[in-house]
Amino acid sequence: MKIVYFGTPDFAVPTLNALVESDHEVVLVVSKPDRPVGRHKVMMSPPVIELAHRLELSTSQPGGLKGAQFAEELAGCGAEIAVVVAYGKLIPDDLLAVPRRGFINLHPSMLPRHRGPSPIQWALVCGDRSTGVTTMQLDRGMDTGPILLQERLAIDPLDTTETLSPRLAELGARLVVSTLDTLEAGTIEPRPQPEDGVNVTPMLRRNFAKVDWTMPAWQLVNRLRGFTPWPGLYTKFRGGRLKIFGLEEVRPAPSGKEEPGTVLQADSAGIVIRCGRGTAALMTEMQREGRRQLPADAFLIGERVSRGEFFG
């Protein structure tokens, strides 16, 4: 089939590669516009556009998808079907019917669980033991379209968003090609999403990074996994921010009724802090503002943290 491909970040690169290597033909790659990056505001193309240029594919980077101009461009490219992977913008309703076979979307979760903009992060935040990828037909809702194919993936206890995303991207690339193959062969029947188990994830925000020590330790550990690399996790320490890079639940937790955020112990293994529901967490790697990231033993040489001290 002839395909128009919508995608923007690194997550969308493996699928474009897989489509180019398949029996299908990518006739147009659509991505978000170039944007300034870094202190010097150097204009950078999205990763998908960089790959498309290397592969000598036709590209389009419209500022928006509404209006007749892009609809005419989409209709004129001759694509039978559109594939969307982490494009970053909603597809307007009037475009959905332009390709003869419509739009299909790759979503990195086992729908209907974790709809919305941050499914990989929230699978980790929620402590899920597995996740997966879903191909579906796009409709007017937010990740509500009929399911085509799904494949599950186990989550490692040490996974973060940074380590889980590439595995899901590779798995999803193979699933998209399989979906197109079965659609072309007429051997797949879209099925409505179940009404039970729906969870809609929020857009990630910078303020999610602030630690709330009243949460149980296992929730804080999962938030660090989900929020790595962004927005991260930090706590207040002696009037400044302390960014946390290593956090583990202490089992069994030391007994006591200290206020959440209270230091229970500080030694070369790390800093033990009381958390909600009587739990405790061990900070093993951290970074003060304007300083280097350090393991706990090196950090405690310069910062003499005492039992009873408070992290806000």
CORSUL-V870383 format. One record per backbone hydrogen bond with DSSP energy under -0.5 kcal/mol. NH is the residue of the N-H (numbers start at 0). CO is the residue of the C=O. Records with the same first field share a line. If there is no record, write none. Layout:
NH = CO + CO
//
This chain:
2 = 24
3 = 80
4 = 27
5 = 3 + 82
6 = 4 + 29
7 = 84 + 85
8 = 85
11 = 8
12 = 9
13 = 9
15 = 11
16 = 12
17 = 13
18 = 14
19 = 15
20 = 16
21 = 17 + 18
24 = 0
26 = 2 + 24
27 = 2
28 = 57
29 = 4
30 = 59
34 = 43
36 = 41
40 = 37
41 = 36
43 = 34
47 = 7
48 = 45
49 = 45
50 = 46
51 = 47
52 = 48
53 = 49
54 = 50
55 = 52
56 = 51
59 = 28
70 = 66
71 = 67
72 = 68
73 = 69
74 = 70
75 = 71
76 = 72 + 73
77 = 74
78 = 73
79 = 1
80 = 1
81 = 101
82 = 3
83 = 103
84 = 5
85 = 105
91 = 89
94 = 91
95 = 91 + 92
97 = 94
98 = 94
99 = 78
100 = 79
101 = 98
103 = 81
104 = 135
105 = 83
106 = 104 + 133
108 = 106
110 = 108
112 = 109
114 = 111 + 198
116 = 200
121 = 117
122 = 118
123 = 119
124 = 120
125 = 121
126 = 123
127 = 122
130 = 152
132 = 150
133 = 106
134 = 148
135 = 104
136 = 145
137 = 102
142 = 140
146 = 190
147 = 134
148 = 134
150 = 132
152 = 130
154 = 128
155 = 153
158 = 155
160 = 224 + 227
161 = 227
162 = 159
163 = 159
164 = 160
166 = 162
167 = 163
168 = 164
169 = 165
170 = 166
171 = 167
172 = 168
173 = 169
174 = 170
175 = 171
176 = 172
177 = 173
178 = 174
179 = 175
180 = 176
181 = 177
182 = 178
183 = 179
184 = 180
185 = 181 + 182
186 = 181
189 = 187
190 = 146
197 = 194
198 = 111
200 = 114 + 198
207 = 204
208 = 205
209 = 206
210 = 233
212 = 210
214 = 211
218 = 215
219 = 215
220 = 216
221 = 217
222 = 218
223 = 219
224 = 220
225 = 221
226 = 222
227 = 224
228 = 226
231 = 226
233 = 208
234 = 241
236 = 239
239 = 236
241 = 234
242 = 240 + 286
243 = 232
244 = 284
245 = 284
247 = 281
249 = 279
250 = 248
260 = 273
261 = 258
262 = 308
263 = 271
264 = 271
266 = 269
269 = 266
270 = 282
271 = 264 + 269
272 = 280
273 = 261
274 = 278
275 = 212 + 214
277 = 274
278 = 275
280 = 272
281 = 247
282 = 270 + 280
283 = 245 + 281
284 = 245
285 = 293
286 = 242
288 = 240
290 = 287
293 = 285
295 = 283
296 = 267
298 = 294
299 = 295
300 = 296 + 297
301 = 297 + 298
302 = 298
303 = 301
304 = 302
307 = 262
308 = 305
310 = 260
311 = 235 + 309
//
